[in-house]
Amino acid sequence: MCVKVNYPLIFKNHATFMEQTSVKRKWANWKFISFIVILVAVFVKFYVLDPHDENAPVTVALDLPQVALRNQKEVAAILGKGTLESYYEDKQAGCEHCPKASYRDGKVEIIYINEIADQIRLNGLKDYDFENRIILGLLNLTENISPNVDEDGLKQWDNYQKYTQIAAFSKDGHLDYILIKAKTE
């Protein structure tokens, strides 16, 4: 008795089995590679990158658009009653007897030149990092523009939106104070 063997069928099934095994193996390799990439990303996130969050909300210490270029009455309505500290003189700015007032227990100092809040100083900021986004956020300025000057202890923006100059000064790596010149140079 002679048995006829169907060789092509055996090889065909064997080839299909090999293809399935090869696809399963490739899928396993991709899963392994994906797992390694995820582990590396987690390592970089927690051990390499800085801990600050770029999308975290920023505290507004002074709403600059509401205060700058306003008269004393308008500023008092926003910041509360101020205390006259002294009088300021600056011939270049055209100011011979300009009032300098402080608000919020000295945290905000404003020099009124030509009867508008022109030179504004924000004090007591040692709890904040010396970073562009934080500095601008403290003033409620949302456009994140790089400063014109960025040196040790000084970040300065010239002609930022409608303001002549915004300068931030640091002390020991943290923000010390911010000086804004709204109109004068």
C-alpha positions as a Markdown table, in Angstrom:
| # | Residue | x | y | z |
|---|---|---|---|---|
| 1 | Met | 0.0 | 0.0 | 0.0 |
| 2 | Cys | 1.2 | 3.2 | -1.0 |
| 3 | Val | 0.5 | 6.4 | 0.9 |
| 4 | Lys | 0.5 | 9.6 | -0.9 |
| 5 | Val | 2.0 | 12.4 | 1.1 |
| 6 | Asn | 1.0 | 15.8 | 0.3 |
| 7 | Tyr | 4.3 | 17.6 | 0.8 |
| 8 | Pro | 3.2 | 21.1 | -0.3 |
| 9 | Leu | 0.5 | 21.2 | 2.3 |
| 10 | Ile | 2.9 | 20.3 | 5.1 |
| 11 | Phe | 5.4 | 22.9 | 4.0 |
| 12 | Lys | 2.6 | 25.4 | 3.5 |
| 13 | Asn | 1.3 | 24.9 | 7.1 |
| 14 | His | 4.9 | 25.0 | 8.3 |
| 15 | Ala | 5.5 | 28.3 | 6.5 |
| 16 | Thr | 2.3 | 29.8 | 8.0 |
| 17 | Phe | 3.4 | 28.6 | 11.4 |
| 18 | Met | 6.8 | 30.3 | 10.8 |
| 19 | Glu | 5.1 | 33.5 | 9.7 |
| 20 | Gln | 2.9 | 33.6 | 12.8 |
| 21 | Thr | 5.9 | 32.9 | 15.1 |
| 22 | Ser | 7.9 | 35.6 | 13.4 |
| 23 | Val | 5.0 | 38.2 | 13.8 |
| 24 | Lys | 4.6 | 37.2 | 17.5 |
| 25 | Arg | 8.3 | 37.6 | 18.0 |
| 26 | Lys | 8.4 | 41.0 | 16.3 |
| 27 | Trp | 5.4 | 42.1 | 18.4 |
| 28 | Ala | 7.2 | 41.0 | 21.6 |
| 29 | Asn | 10.3 | 42.9 | 20.5 |
| 30 | Trp | 8.3 | 46.1 | 19.9 |
| 31 | Lys | 6.6 | 45.7 | 23.3 |
| 32 | Phe | 10.0 | 45.4 | 25.0 |
| 33 | Ile | 11.4 | 48.4 | 23.1 |
| 34 | Ser | 8.3 | 50.5 | 24.0 |
| 35 | Phe | 8.7 | 49.4 | 27.7 |
| 36 | Ile | 12.4 | 50.6 | 27.7 |
| 37 | Val | 11.5 | 53.9 | 26.1 |
| 38 | Ile | 8.8 | 54.5 | 28.7 |
| 39 | Leu | 11.3 | 53.7 | 31.5 |
| 40 | Val | 13.8 | 56.1 | 30.1 |
| 41 | Ala | 11.2 | 58.9 | 29.8 |
| 42 | Val | 10.1 | 58.4 | 33.4 |
| 43 | Phe | 13.8 | 58.5 | 34.5 |
| 44 | Val | 14.4 | 61.7 | 32.6 |
| 45 | Lys | 11.2 | 63.3 | 34.0 |
| 46 | Phe | 11.9 | 62.6 | 37.6 |
| 47 | Tyr | 15.7 | 62.6 | 37.8 |
| 48 | Val | 17.0 | 64.9 | 35.0 |
| 49 | Leu | 14.5 | 67.7 | 34.4 |
| 50 | Asp | 14.1 | 70.7 | 36.8 |
| 51 | Pro | 11.2 | 70.3 | 39.2 |
| 52 | His | 9.3 | 73.4 | 38.2 |
| 53 | Asp | 6.3 | 73.1 | 36.0 |
| 54 | Glu | 6.1 | 75.5 | 33.0 |
| 55 | Asn | 2.3 | 75.3 | 33.0 |
| 56 | Ala | 1.8 | 76.0 | 36.7 |
| 57 | Pro | -0.2 | 79.1 | 37.6 |
| 58 | Val | 1.8 | 82.1 | 38.5 |
| 59 | Thr | 0.9 | 84.4 | 41.4 |
| 60 | Val | 0.0 | 88.0 | 40.5 |
| 61 | Ala | 1.6 | 90.4 | 43.0 |
| 62 | Leu | 0.7 | 93.6 | 41.1 |
| 63 | Asp | -1.7 | 93.9 | 38.2 |
| 64 | Leu | 0.5 | 96.2 | 36.2 |
| 65 | Pro | -2.0 | 97.0 | 33.4 |
| 66 | Gln | -4.5 | 98.2 | 36.1 |
| 67 | Val | -1.9 | 100.4 | 37.9 |
| 68 | Ala | 0.6 | 101.8 | 35.4 |
| 69 | Leu | -0.1 | 105.2 | 33.8 |
| 70 | Arg | -3.0 | 105.9 | 36.2 |
| 71 | Asn | -3.4 | 108.9 | 38.5 |
| 72 | Gln | -3.2 | 108.7 | 42.3 |
| 73 | Lys | -6.9 | 108.4 | 42.8 |
| 74 | Glu | -7.2 | 105.5 | 40.4 |
| 75 | Val | -4.2 | 103.7 | 41.9 |
| 76 | Ala | -5.7 | 104.2 | 45.4 |
| 77 | Ala | -8.9 | 102.6 | 44.2 |
| 78 | Ile | -6.9 | 99.5 | 43.1 |
| 79 | Leu | -4.2 | 99.2 | 45.7 |
| 80 | Gly | -5.8 | 100.9 | 48.7 |
| 81 | Lys | -4.7 | 104.0 | 50.5 |
| 82 | Gly | -1.1 | 104.9 | 50.0 |
| 83 | Thr | 1.4 | 106.7 | 52.1 |
| 84 | Leu | 3.4 | 109.7 | 50.8 |
| 85 | Glu | 7.1 | 108.8 | 51.4 |
| 86 | Ser | 8.9 | 111.7 | 49.8 |
| 87 | Tyr | 9.2 | 113.8 | 46.7 |
| 88 | Tyr | 11.3 | 112.7 | 43.7 |
| 89 | Glu | 13.4 | 114.9 | 41.4 |
| 90 | Asp | 14.6 | 113.9 | 38.0 |
| 91 | Lys | 15.3 | 116.7 | 35.5 |
| 92 | Gln | 15.7 | 114.3 | 32.6 |
| 93 | Ala | 12.2 | 113.0 | 33.2 |
| 94 | Gly | 10.8 | 116.5 | 33.7 |
| 95 | Cys | 10.1 | 115.9 | 37.3 |
| 96 | Glu | 11.0 | 118.5 | 39.9 |
| 97 | His | 8.7 | 117.7 | 42.8 |
| 98 | Cys | 7.0 | 114.4 | 42.0 |
| 99 | Pro | 5.3 | 112.5 | 44.8 |
| 100 | Lys | 6.7 | 109.0 | 45.8 |
| 101 | Ala | 4.0 | 106.9 | 47.6 |
| 102 | Ser | 4.1 | 103.4 | 49.0 |
| 103 | Tyr | 1.3 | 100.9 | 49.1 |
| 104 | Arg | 0.6 | 97.6 | 50.7 |
| 105 | Asp | 3.1 | 98.1 | 53.6 |
| 106 | Gly | 5.9 | 99.1 | 51.3 |
| 107 | Lys | 5.6 | 96.2 | 48.9 |
| 108 | Val | 4.7 | 98.7 | 46.1 |
| 109 | Glu | 6.4 | 102.0 | 45.6 |
| 110 | Ile | 5.2 | 104.4 | 42.9 |
| 111 | Ile | 6.6 | 107.7 | 41.7 |
| 112 | Tyr | 4.0 | 109.8 | 39.9 |
| 113 | Ile | 5.6 | 111.8 | 37.1 |
| 114 | Asn | 3.3 | 114.2 | 35.3 |
| 115 | Glu | 0.6 | 113.0 | 37.6 |
| 116 | Ile | 0.6 | 109.4 | 36.4 |
| 117 | Ala | 2.1 | 106.2 | 38.0 |
| 118 | Asp | 5.3 | 106.1 | 36.0 |
| 119 | Gln | 8.1 | 104.5 | 38.0 |
| 120 | Ile | 6.9 | 101.5 | 39.9 |
| 121 | Arg | 8.9 | 99.3 | 42.2 |
| 122 | Leu | 7.7 | 95.9 | 43.5 |
| 123 | Asn | 9.6 | 94.8 | 46.7 |
| 124 | Gly | 9.8 | 91.7 | 48.9 |
| 125 | Leu | 9.9 | 89.0 | 46.3 |
| 126 | Lys | 12.5 | 86.7 | 47.8 |
| 127 | Asp | 10.1 | 83.8 | 47.7 |
| 128 | Tyr | 10.0 | 83.7 | 43.9 |
| 129 | Asp | 12.5 | 82.2 | 41.5 |
| 130 | Phe | 14.4 | 84.4 | 39.1 |
| 131 | Glu | 12.7 | 83.2 | 35.9 |
| 132 | Asn | 11.2 | 85.1 | 33.0 |
| 133 | Arg | 7.7 | 83.5 | 33.3 |
| 134 | Ile | 7.5 | 84.1 | 37.0 |
| 135 | Ile | 8.7 | 87.7 | 36.8 |
| 136 | Leu | 6.2 | 88.6 | 34.1 |
| 137 | Gly | 3.5 | 86.7 | 35.8 |
| 138 | Leu | 3.9 | 88.6 | 39.0 |
| 139 | Leu | 3.0 | 91.7 | 37.0 |
| 140 | Asn | 0.1 | 90.0 | 35.3 |
| 141 | Leu | 1.9 | 90.2 | 31.9 |
| 142 | Thr | 1.1 | 87.1 | 29.9 |
| 143 | Glu | 3.3 | 87.5 | 26.8 |
| 144 | Asn | 6.4 | 85.5 | 27.5 |
| 145 | Ile | 9.1 | 87.5 | 25.7 |
| 146 | Ser | 12.8 | 86.9 | 26.3 |
| 147 | Pro | 14.5 | 89.8 | 28.1 |
| 148 | Asn | 16.9 | 92.1 | 26.1 |
| 149 | Val | 19.4 | 91.8 | 29.0 |
| 150 | Asp | 19.9 | 88.6 | 30.9 |
| 151 | Glu | 23.0 | 88.8 | 33.0 |
| 152 | Asp | 23.9 | 87.7 | 36.5 |
| 153 | Gly | 21.3 | 89.3 | 38.8 |
| 154 | Leu | 19.5 | 91.4 | 36.1 |
| 155 | Lys | 16.8 | 90.7 | 33.6 |
| 156 | Gln | 15.7 | 93.7 | 31.6 |
| 157 | Trp | 12.9 | 94.0 | 29.0 |
| 158 | Asp | 13.0 | 97.2 | 26.9 |
| 159 | Asn | 9.7 | 98.4 | 25.2 |
| 160 | Tyr | 7.7 | 95.5 | 26.5 |
| 161 | Gln | 4.2 | 96.1 | 25.2 |
| 162 | Lys | 3.4 | 99.7 | 26.2 |
| 163 | Tyr | 6.0 | 100.0 | 29.0 |
| 164 | Thr | 9.4 | 101.6 | 28.4 |
| 165 | Gln | 11.4 | 99.2 | 30.6 |
| 166 | Ile | 10.9 | 96.4 | 33.1 |
| 167 | Ala | 13.9 | 95.3 | 35.1 |
| 168 | Ala | 14.1 | 92.5 | 37.6 |
| 169 | Phe | 17.0 | 92.1 | 40.1 |
| 170 | Ser | 18.0 | 89.0 | 41.9 |
| 171 | Lys | 19.7 | 88.3 | 45.2 |
| 172 | Asp | 21.1 | 84.8 | 46.1 |
| 173 | Gly | 19.4 | 83.3 | 43.0 |
| 174 | His | 16.0 | 84.5 | 44.0 |
| 175 | Leu | 14.0 | 87.5 | 42.9 |
| 176 | Asp | 14.7 | 90.6 | 44.9 |
| 177 | Tyr | 12.7 | 93.4 | 43.3 |
| 178 | Ile | 11.2 | 94.5 | 40.0 |
| 179 | Leu | 11.4 | 98.1 | 38.7 |
| 180 | Ile | 9.0 | 99.3 | 36.0 |
| 181 | Lys | 9.3 | 102.5 | 34.0 |
| 182 | Ala | 6.0 | 102.9 | 32.3 |
| 183 | Lys | 6.6 | 106.0 | 30.3 |
| 184 | Thr | 9.9 | 107.8 | 31.2 |
| 185 | Glu | 13.3 | 106.5 | 30.2 |
